[in-house]
């Protein structure tokens, strides 16, 4: 019996939570692209999650924690392992005085609205950024005026032995779309230290920001948001636009006419199409600007 067959038997007999086999990941990512996962599951609790992770390690089966799929491109061949989502279980969030606690599976924008309703400032710059709190922490999501790492006091994780551990903010390097201490870790939740404000001011700021996003970004098309990290001294969208690449497409993958930093799925795009467009952009930018672009999107299931 193969290890994948063994892990499927484990799900049938022991796993506590929801699961499905050979589930297409197209409907679980914002790109609407990708093959199937051997298993897609939602553990009912932290104990169920830990038991599953230990079983995957025992059987040498790959696993991946999928947030809301907003910043992920799945291979056309899919993922020959276990996809774990925490959105329907580890998704609690609450406020106590000026502290806000959120579990990894909570939607980021739900948490932002909770902060707004309680007159707590610190997350409003992240309004409109899709995904879950865990995903936001993993990549230190944000914009020029603020990142989630700015308000983090603690992050709760599972360490390499799948034991619960708390990391203090002073011991975490929240860099630009990179948090080394959280890499390859399972994030359970975070405690954030907020500032007092007024709900009305926060609401106005959020609405203005959402309006500007809608004006500048192709929000009506499937995409992963900004594909590349911003290199020092350059703006990716401007470089791509100045190279005359707006509207360039391979198959169903197209560089957005609205924002050249986005690659959209204009209809039935494959992961191979998107990768081909990414490589085209990287080559053209390197040749013209001598800048090596680094992708921000997480690639899943690729060799």
C-alpha positions as CSV (number, residue, x, y, z in Angstrom):
1,X,0.0,0.0,0.0
2,X,1.4,3.4,-1.0
3,X,1.8,6.2,1.6
4,X,-1.0,8.2,0.0
5,X,-3.3,5.1,0.3
6,X,-2.2,4.8,4.0
7,X,-3.0,8.4,4.8
8,X,-6.4,8.1,3.1
9,X,-7.1,5.1,5.3
10,X,-6.2,7.2,8.3
11,X,-8.7,9.8,7.3
12,X,-11.5,7.2,6.9
13,X,-10.8,5.7,10.3
14,X,-9.2,8.2,12.7
15,X,-9.3,11.8,11.5
16,X,-11.6,14.2,13.3
17,X,-12.9,16.8,10.9
18,X,-14.1,17.2,7.3
19,X,-12.2,15.9,4.4
20,X,-12.4,14.9,0.7
21,X,-10.2,12.9,-1.6
22,X,-8.9,14.0,-5.0
23,X,-10.4,17.5,-4.6
24,X,-9.8,20.0,-7.4
25,X,-8.1,23.1,-6.0
26,X,-9.4,25.4,-8.7
27,X,-12.3,26.5,-6.4
28,X,-10.0,26.9,-3.4
29,X,-7.6,29.5,-4.9
30,X,-8.2,33.0,-6.1
31,X,-6.5,32.1,-9.4
32,X,-9.1,29.4,-10.2
33,X,-6.2,27.3,-11.5
34,X,-4.6,24.0,-10.6
35,X,-5.0,20.3,-10.3
36,X,-6.3,18.2,-7.5
37,X,-5.0,17.5,-4.0
38,X,-4.8,13.9,-2.8
39,X,-6.7,15.0,0.3
40,X,-8.3,18.3,1.3
41,X,-9.2,18.6,4.9
42,X,-10.3,20.8,7.8
43,X,-9.3,19.6,11.3
44,X,-12.0,20.1,13.9
45,X,-9.5,21.3,16.6
46,X,-5.8,21.9,17.4
47,X,-5.6,18.3,18.7
48,X,-6.9,17.0,15.4
49,X,-4.5,19.1,13.5
50,X,-1.5,18.0,15.6
51,X,-2.5,14.3,15.2
52,X,-2.8,14.7,11.4
53,X,0.6,16.4,11.2
54,X,2.3,13.7,13.1
55,X,0.7,11.0,10.9
56,X,1.9,12.9,7.7
57,X,5.4,13.0,9.2
58,X,5.2,9.3,10.1
59,X,4.2,8.3,6.5
60,X,6.4,10.9,4.8
61,X,3.4,12.5,3.1
62,X,3.7,16.2,2.1
63,X,1.2,18.6,3.6
64,X,0.4,22.3,3.0
65,X,-1.6,24.8,5.1
66,X,-3.8,26.7,2.7
67,X,-5.3,29.9,3.9
68,X,-7.8,31.5,1.6
69,X,-5.7,30.6,-1.5
70,X,-5.3,34.3,-2.4
71,X,-1.5,34.2,-2.9
72,X,-1.1,30.7,-4.3
73,X,-0.6,29.2,-7.7
74,X,-1.3,25.5,-7.8
75,X,0.4,23.3,-10.4
76,X,-1.7,21.8,-13.2
77,X,-0.6,18.4,-11.8
78,X,-2.0,19.3,-8.4
79,X,-0.5,18.4,-5.1
80,X,0.2,14.8,-4.2
81,X,-0.3,15.3,-0.5
82,X,-2.6,16.7,2.1
83,X,-4.0,20.2,1.9
84,X,-5.1,21.5,5.3
85,X,-7.4,24.5,5.7
86,X,-8.1,26.1,9.1
87,X,-10.9,28.6,7.9
88,X,-13.8,26.6,9.4
89,X,-12.2,25.6,12.7
90,X,-9.3,27.8,14.0
91,X,-11.0,31.0,13.0
92,X,-11.9,32.7,16.3
93,X,-11.1,36.4,17.1
94,X,-11.9,38.6,20.0
95,X,-11.0,41.9,21.6
96,X,-10.0,42.6,25.2
97,X,-9.3,46.3,25.9
98,X,-6.6,47.3,23.4
99,X,-5.6,43.7,22.5
100,X,-6.9,41.7,19.6
101,X,-6.5,38.0,19.4
102,X,-7.1,36.1,16.1
103,X,-6.6,32.5,15.2
104,X,-4.8,31.7,11.9
105,X,-7.9,30.6,10.0
106,X,-9.8,33.9,10.6
107,X,-10.3,36.0,7.5
108,X,-8.1,39.1,7.7
109,X,-10.8,41.5,6.6
110,X,-13.2,40.1,9.3
111,X,-10.5,40.9,11.9
112,X,-10.0,44.4,10.4
113,X,-13.8,45.0,10.8
114,X,-13.7,43.7,14.3
115,X,-10.9,46.2,15.2
116,X,-12.8,49.0,13.4
117,X,-16.1,48.3,15.3
118,X,-14.1,48.4,18.6
119,X,-12.3,51.7,17.7
120,X,-8.9,50.0,17.5
121,X,-6.3,51.2,15.0
122,X,-3.3,49.4,13.5
123,X,-4.8,47.1,10.8
124,X,-6.7,49.5,8.7
125,X,-3.9,49.8,6.1
126,X,-4.5,46.1,5.3
127,X,-8.1,46.7,4.2
128,X,-8.8,44.8,1.0
129,X,-5.9,42.5,1.2
130,X,-7.4,39.0,0.8
131,X,-6.6,35.9,2.8
132,X,-6.5,34.7,6.4
133,X,-4.6,35.9,9.4
134,X,-2.1,33.0,9.2
135,X,-1.3,33.9,5.6
136,X,-0.9,37.6,6.4
137,X,1.5,36.8,9.2
138,X,3.5,34.3,7.1
139,X,4.3,37.0,4.5
140,X,4.0,40.1,6.7
141,X,1.1,41.4,4.5
142,X,0.7,45.2,4.2
143,X,1.4,48.3,2.1
144,X,3.8,51.2,2.5
145,X,1.9,52.7,5.3
146,X,1.7,49.6,7.5
147,X,2.2,45.9,7.8
148,X,0.6,43.3,10.1
149,X,3.9,42.9,11.9
150,X,3.7,46.5,13.1
151,X,1.0,45.5,15.7
152,X,2.0,41.9,16.5
153,X,2.8,41.3,20.2
154,X,2.9,37.4,20.0
155,X,2.5,34.7,17.5
156,X,1.5,31.2,18.5
157,X,2.9,28.4,16.4
158,X,3.6,24.7,16.3
159,X,7.3,24.0,16.4
160,X,9.1,21.3,14.4
161,X,8.0,18.7,17.0
162,X,4.4,19.9,16.6
163,X,4.4,21.4,20.1
164,X,2.7,24.7,20.9
165,X,5.1,27.6,21.2
166,X,4.8,31.3,21.6
167,X,7.1,33.7,19.8
168,X,7.4,37.3,21.2
169,X,7.4,40.1,18.7
170,X,10.9,41.1,19.7
171,X,12.2,37.8,18.5
172,X,10.5,38.0,15.1
173,X,12.0,39.7,12.1
174,X,9.0,41.1,10.2
175,X,10.7,42.0,6.9
176,X,9.3,42.9,3.5
177,X,7.1,39.9,2.6
178,X,9.4,37.7,4.6
179,X,9.4,36.5,8.2
180,X,12.2,34.0,8.7
181,X,11.0,32.8,12.1
182,X,7.6,31.7,10.7
183,X,9.0,30.0,7.6
184,X,7.9,26.3,7.5
185,X,6.1,26.7,10.8
186,X,2.4,26.1,11.5
187,X,0.8,29.3,12.7
188,X,-2.0,29.0,15.2
189,X,-2.8,32.6,16.0
190,X,-1.6,36.0,17.1
191,X,-2.1,38.6,19.8
192,X,-2.0,42.1,18.6
193,X,-1.5,45.4,20.5
194,X,-3.7,48.1,19.0
195,X,-4.2,51.8,19.4
196,X,-7.4,53.6,20.4
197,X,-9.2,55.5,17.6
198,X,-12.7,56.2,16.5
199,X,-14.8,53.7,14.5
200,X,-15.9,56.5,12.2
201,X,-12.4,57.6,11.2
202,X,-11.3,54.0,10.7
203,X,-14.3,53.3,8.6
204,X,-13.7,56.4,6.4
205,X,-10.0,55.4,6.0
206,X,-11.0,51.8,5.1
207,X,-13.6,52.9,2.5
208,X,-11.2,55.3,0.9
209,X,-8.6,52.6,0.6
210,X,-11.0,50.1,-0.8
211,X,-12.1,52.6,-3.4
212,X,-8.6,53.3,-4.5
213,X,-7.9,49.6,-4.8
214,X,-10.9,49.1,-7.0
215,X,-9.8,52.0,-9.2
216,X,-6.3,50.7,-9.7
217,X,-6.5,46.9,-9.5
218,X,-8.2,44.3,-11.6
219,X,-10.4,43.0,-8.8
220,X,-13.0,41.5,-11.1
221,X,-10.6,38.9,-12.6
222,X,-9.1,35.9,-10.9
223,X,-5.5,36.6,-9.9
224,X,-3.1,36.2,-7.0
225,X,-2.7,40.0,-6.5
226,X,0.8,41.4,-7.0
227,X,2.9,38.6,-8.5
228,X,6.4,40.0,-7.6
229,X,8.0,41.5,-4.6
230,X,9.0,45.1,-5.1
231,X,12.8,45.5,-5.7
232,X,14.5,48.4,-4.0
233,X,14.2,51.6,-6.0
234,X,11.7,50.2,-8.6
235,X,8.0,49.6,-9.1
236,X,7.3,46.3,-10.9
237,X,4.1,47.6,-12.4
238,X,5.7,50.7,-13.9
239,X,8.7,48.6,-15.3
240,X,6.3,46.1,-17.0
241,X,4.1,48.9,-18.3
242,X,7.1,50.9,-19.7
243,X,8.3,47.7,-21.4
244,X,5.0,47.7,-23.3
245,X,3.8,44.4,-21.8
246,X,0.4,45.4,-20.6
247,X,-2.1,43.0,-22.3
248,X,0.6,40.4,-23.1
249,X,-0.8,37.0,-22.8
250,X,0.1,33.3,-23.1
251,X,-2.9,31.0,-23.3
252,X,-5.4,32.3,-20.7
253,X,-2.8,34.2,-18.6
254,X,-2.6,37.9,-19.3
255,X,-0.7,40.9,-17.9
256,X,-3.5,43.1,-16.7
257,X,-4.3,46.2,-18.7
258,X,-5.4,47.9,-15.5
259,X,-2.3,47.1,-13.4
260,X,0.8,45.7,-15.0
261,X,1.9,44.1,-11.7
262,X,-1.0,41.6,-11.9
263,X,-1.2,38.5,-14.0
264,X,-4.9,37.6,-14.5
265,X,-6.7,34.4,-15.5
266,X,-8.6,35.8,-18.4
267,X,-10.4,32.5,-19.0
268,X,-9.3,28.9,-18.6
269,X,-5.6,29.8,-17.9
270,X,-3.4,27.0,-16.8
271,X,-0.6,27.2,-14.2
272,X,1.9,26.6,-17.1
273,X,0.4,29.7,-18.8
274,X,1.0,31.8,-15.7
275,X,4.5,30.5,-15.2
276,X,5.3,31.3,-18.9
277,X,4.1,34.9,-18.4
278,X,6.1,35.2,-15.2
279,X,9.3,34.0,-16.9
280,X,8.7,36.5,-19.8
281,X,8.4,39.4,-17.3
282,X,11.5,38.3,-15.4
283,X,13.5,38.0,-18.6
284,X,12.4,41.4,-20.0
285,X,13.0,43.2,-16.8
286,X,16.4,41.7,-16.3
287,X,17.5,42.6,-19.9
288,X,16.2,46.2,-19.7
289,X,16.8,47.1,-16.0
290,X,19.3,44.5,-14.8
291,X,16.8,43.7,-12.0
292,X,16.1,40.2,-10.9
293,X,12.5,39.9,-9.9
294,X,11.4,37.6,-7.0
295,X,8.0,36.2,-7.0
296,X,5.7,36.9,-4.1
297,X,3.1,34.3,-5.1
298,X,3.6,30.9,-3.4
299,X,4.0,28.0,-6.0
300,X,2.4,24.7,-4.9
301,X,2.9,21.3,-6.5
302,X,5.7,22.3,-8.9
303,X,8.9,20.3,-9.1
